[in-house]
Amino acid sequence: MNENMMKVNWIGIYTFLRKGMKRTFRVAIQTLVAPVVSSALYIFIFGTVIGTKIDDFAGVPYISFVFPGILMLAIINASFSSASSALYFLRWGRGLEEILIAPLSYTEMIIGLLSESLGRALLVAFLILGVGSLFGAVQLVNPIMFVFYVLAIAAIFGSLGMLVALWAESFEQLQVMNTFVITPLTYLGGIFYSITFLPELAAKITLLNPFFYFADGIRSSMIGYSEANSEVGLVVIVGLAVFLVGLVKYLFSIGWKIRY
């Protein structure tokens, strides 16, 4: 492999990121304000209305226990919608054809597209942390692992968003995965309750839900309490991220829905 092929087109990747961040701030009401407001309502309901009537759990107030799940929900929605809409509009507007002739490898294109998802997810996460702090819901025992989990989960759902954007043939189809798969699995993944509250069979089924490990990972980094095997959780999260990014790269390399 010659030297030119080993070089990374950082300018191209940065251009993707800059364009994505500009798009994020251009429609900030939708991309940043809306998830923060929704999360604030969740925090208010579970912290002020319900949380005050529930005893502390795992040594922390109930709102501190459910807050990581609320945060995860916002991260998932931000990263998925960012990647799916960005790639779909590139396909729809034929902008992807111009990118394909640019001096960018498929890996660089995917990193560039994912960078917006990761950037938006981090922005949303820290904005919601700020709101949660106002309600006294935030604890952060391991900031480094917190950032790791946010980025890993954003990479998973950014990749999933790109897969849906490649598959979709209409704007309505962009929401199919979110409506029928992501949302149900999220709410069944223990974001608002402890797995110890469930009957034995339901608890075992929950352990098969990858969303449980997403929420548990963020929770462990924030309050230091974990209900899952942390090693299993890391394998699930890293494994899904690598698999989905690899699948996106494979589909790009064969030109599925991007070359006509």
Secondary structure, 3 states (H helix, E strand, C coil): CCHHHHCCCHHHHHHHHHHHHHHHHHCHHHHHHHHHHHHHHHHHHHHHHHHHHCCCECCECHHHHHHHHHHHHHHHHHHHHHHHHHHHHHHHCCHHHHHHCCCCCHHHHHHHHHHHHHHHHHHHHHHHHHHHHHCCCCCCCCHHHHHHHHHHHHHHHHHHHHHHHHHCCCCHHHHHHHHHHHHHHHHCCCCCCCHHHCCHHHHHHHCCCHHHHHHHHHHHHHHCCCCCCHHHHHHHHHHHHHHHHHHHHHHHHHCCCCCC
